[in-house]
Amino acid sequence: MKIGQALNLRGETDSYERQEAVWLLEHVLNLNAIELKMRQMQVLTHEQEQVFLDGLMRLSKGEPLAYITGSQPFWSLDLTVTSDTLVPRPDTEILVETVLSLDLPFQTSMVDLGTGTGAIALSLAKERPDWKVLATDIYFPTLEVAQGNAHKHSLNQVEFICSAWFEAIPAQKFDLIVSNPPYIDADDAHMDNLGTEPRRALVAEQQGLADLQIIIDQAPSWLNSNGWLVLEHGYDQSEAVRQLLQKRGFVQIQTRKDYGGNDRISLGQHLLR
Ligand SMILES: C[S@@+](CC[C@H](N)C(=O)[O-])C[C@H]1O[C@@H](n2cnc3c(N)ncnc32)[C@H](O)[C@@H]1O
């Protein structure tokens, strides 16, 4: 099979399905987009063809491309992704952008709760090399992937702790707490398309609000005065999250929208009274 023929096997021209097939073939052949375009007549080896067809089959069963290629771009980083991690989403980059827009100390001390691949913690560590960055996750194999990503990008200043939210973190105060916790209700229709990603990364009780509530309740004890809590949440949860922040005494409460125009990030500042 030639490259040109292989690319016709999935989706209409210019469709997202076709683009995914292009990315998959770039990965299988270790070529970039331009090289692939220039070599439409090149014949795939038997092994390349088998790996490509197997990848197409996995895509058609709903598996994310990142699990097949083993990596996902996020912010300025190429992150290793495994079945132990959530695939980082472009909308989470809004959380990184939001944090970078805040007035924070030069040597901010921060924690990313539920770091997954390390997407948020490592992007911020890359942008702000003087920050003291801690990243946690409840699941040790996930944390190992995040640690591997830190080494891959020489972000060796980032520290990692296996912890259920704040439980195993040594007593200290942060200038910034960030989290993209599980926030989907178990009965949400979106779960039908998310079956290949770890449930522990996605689902929370109380209509998806249980983990957000734990973090909001506990965060003030871990924040310096003027410190910020920045949270990702579901498109329909911003009002509930703002209310929880207000009840816990946060000020300057705001919500930011994602690339699709949905409420996605809410934040508040903690003031010592
Ligand atoms: C939605 S994923 C976010 C991953 C990553 N921060 C990102 O934005 O791509 C939620 C993460 O929280 C972790 N997690 C779930 N429950 C947790 C808990 N009780 N304590 C700490 N981490 C938890 C999961 O293992 C998962 O990696």
The ligand as a Gaussian input file, in Angstrom:
#p B3LYP/6-31G(d) Opt

LIG

0 1
 C       -9.220000      15.150000      35.189000
 S       -7.678000      14.356000      35.561000
 C       -6.570000      15.734000      35.336000
 C       -5.170000      15.351000      34.962000
 C       -4.273000      16.549000      34.618000
 N       -4.182000      17.489000      35.720000
 C       -4.782000      17.281000      33.378000
 O       -5.309000      18.382000      33.525000
 O       -4.664000      16.728000      32.271000
 C       -7.797000      14.189000      37.321000
 C       -6.565000      13.577000      38.004000
 O       -6.831000      13.558000      39.418000
 C       -6.381000      12.333000      39.952000
 N       -7.193000      12.091000      41.160000
 C       -8.432000      11.555000      41.246000
 N       -8.838000      11.514000      42.523000
 C       -7.839000      12.054000      43.268000
 C       -7.660000      12.285000      44.654000
 N       -8.612000      11.971000      45.550000
 N       -6.505000      12.835000      45.064000
 C       -5.536000      13.174000      44.173000
 N       -5.644000      12.967000      42.837000
 C       -6.788000      12.407000      42.397000
 C       -6.568000      11.308000      38.857000
 O       -5.728000      10.188000      39.046000
 C       -6.249000      12.134000      37.612000
 O       -4.882000      12.025000      37.260000

